[in-house]
Amino acid sequence: MDDEFIFSEEEDCIDTGVKEVWNILVVDDDVDVHIATRLTLEKVTILGKSLSLIDVHSGHEAIATLKCNDQIDLILLDMVMESKEAGMDVANWLRKGAGCFDKPIIILRTGQPGLLRDSEILQNKNFDAVVEKSTITRSSFIALLTTMLQREMG
């Protein structure tokens, strides 16, 4: 038996610190929204990185996930889930309770825009963008994600 070791090339072991994926937390109590989001973003790359979607179905699950995963780059956050303001509660916890003031990016997605007036959105600094689920197109959704994720790259 030969006790010879074979070492890999040194450059194979270098960690550049550059992620090859964007981690996106999808928070919505509607399973169809998760399916539509996956279909919309299937095989999409943004700024040279693929997308990894993490699905949760309530504000409580979102907070639990965020507590144990600090690699989330962007949150697609539904407003109305287990309560009318569940999305607002998650954003408030993240920005104020957890002290994450600018990361991850939070995009509030609402299917009931009448519940949240424009004045409330403008006053609430917890969201980076707000979109209405029923009116956003695939191309504008991807463009929004690209614009938001460009901030992460510096």
C-alpha positions in Angstrom: 0.0 0.0 0.0 1.3 3.4 -1.0 1.0 6.2 1.6 1.4 8.9 -0.9 -0.8 12.0 -0.5 -2.2 13.8 -3.5 -2.8 17.5 -3.0 -5.2 19.6 -5.0 -3.9 22.7 -6.8 -3.6 25.6 -4.4 -6.0 27.8 -6.4 -8.8 25.3 -5.9 -8.7 26.0 -2.2 -8.9 29.8 -2.3 -12.0 31.3 -0.8 -12.6 34.5 -2.6 -15.5 35.4 -0.3 -17.7 36.0 -3.4 -21.0 34.2 -3.3 -22.3 32.6 -6.5 -25.9 32.8 -5.4 -28.4 35.3 -4.1 -30.4 33.9 -1.2 -34.0 35.1 -1.4 -36.5 34.4 1.4 -40.1 34.1 0.1 -42.6 34.8 2.9 -46.2 34.2 1.9 -49.1 32.1 3.2 -50.4 31.4 -0.3 -48.8 28.3 -1.8 -49.7 29.5 -5.3 -47.6 32.6 -4.8 -44.6 30.4 -3.9 -45.2 28.3 -7.1 -45.6 31.4 -9.3 -42.4 33.0 -7.8 -40.4 29.8 -8.5 -41.8 29.6 -12.1 -41.0 33.3 -12.6 -37.5 33.1 -11.3 -36.6 29.6 -12.7 -33.2 29.7 -14.4 -32.9 33.5 -13.9 -29.5 34.8 -13.0 -29.0 38.4 -11.7 -25.7 40.1 -11.9 -24.0 36.8 -12.7 -25.5 34.9 -9.7 -28.2 32.3 -9.6 -31.1 32.6 -7.2 -31.7 30.3 -4.2 -35.3 30.6 -3.0 -36.2 29.7 0.6 -39.9 29.3 1.2 -41.7 30.0 4.5 -45.4 30.5 5.0 -45.9 32.9 7.9 -44.3 35.8 9.7 -43.4 33.5 12.6 -41.5 31.2 10.2 -39.8 34.1 8.6 -38.4 35.4 11.9 -37.3 31.9 12.9 -35.5 31.5 9.6 -33.9 34.9 9.9 -32.7 34.2 13.4 -30.6 31.2 12.2 -29.6 32.4 8.7 -27.7 35.6 8.3 -27.0 34.9 4.6 -30.4 36.1 3.3 -29.9 38.9 0.7 -33.5 39.8 0.0 -36.9 39.1 1.4 -40.1 38.9 -0.7 -42.5 39.6 2.1 -46.3 39.3 2.0 -48.2 41.9 4.0 -51.2 39.9 5.1 -50.6 36.4 6.5 -51.6 35.2 10.0 -52.6 38.8 10.7 -53.3 41.9 8.6 -49.9 43.3 9.6 -47.8 40.2 9.7 -45.4 41.5 7.1 -45.1 44.8 8.9 -44.4 42.9 12.1 -41.6 40.9 10.4 -40.0 44.1 8.9 -40.3 46.0 12.3 -38.6 43.1 14.1 -35.8 42.8 11.6 -35.0 46.5 11.4 -35.6 47.5 15.0 -35.6 44.3 17.1 -32.7 42.5 15.4 -30.9 45.7 14.4 -30.5 44.9 10.7 -31.0 48.4 9.4 -30.1 48.0 5.7 -29.8 44.2 5.1 -31.5 42.1 3.9 -33.4 44.1 1.3 -37.1 43.9 2.0 -39.6 44.0 -0.8 -43.2 44.1 0.5 -45.6 42.2 -1.8 -49.2 42.8 -1.3 -52.3 41.4 -2.9 -54.5 43.8 -0.9 -53.1 47.3 -1.6 -56.0 49.0 0.0 -54.9 47.8 3.4 -51.7 49.8 3.3 -52.0 53.5 2.2 -49.2 55.2 0.3 -48.7 57.5 3.3 -48.0 54.5 5.5 -45.5 53.1 3.0 -43.7 56.4 2.7 -43.5 56.8 6.5 -42.3 53.2 7.0 -38.6 53.0 6.3 -38.5 49.3 6.8 -39.3 48.4 3.2 -36.9 49.0 0.3 -39.8 48.6 -2.3 -43.5 47.8 -2.4 -45.2 45.9 -5.2 -48.7 44.8 -5.9 -48.8 41.1 -6.8 -51.5 41.3 -9.3 -50.0 44.1 -11.4 -46.3 43.4 -11.6 -45.0 41.7 -14.8 -42.3 39.2 -15.0 -39.8 41.6 -16.6 -40.5 44.4 -14.2 -40.2 42.0 -11.2 -36.8 40.8 -12.4 -35.8 44.4 -13.1 -36.8 45.4 -9.6 -34.8 42.5 -8.1 -31.8 43.4 -10.2 -31.9 47.1 -9.1 -32.3 46.1 -5.4 -29.5 43.5 -5.5 -27.1 45.9 -7.2 -26.9 47.7 -3.9 -25.5 44.5 -2.3 -22.6 44.5 -4.7 -21.5 48.0 -3.6 
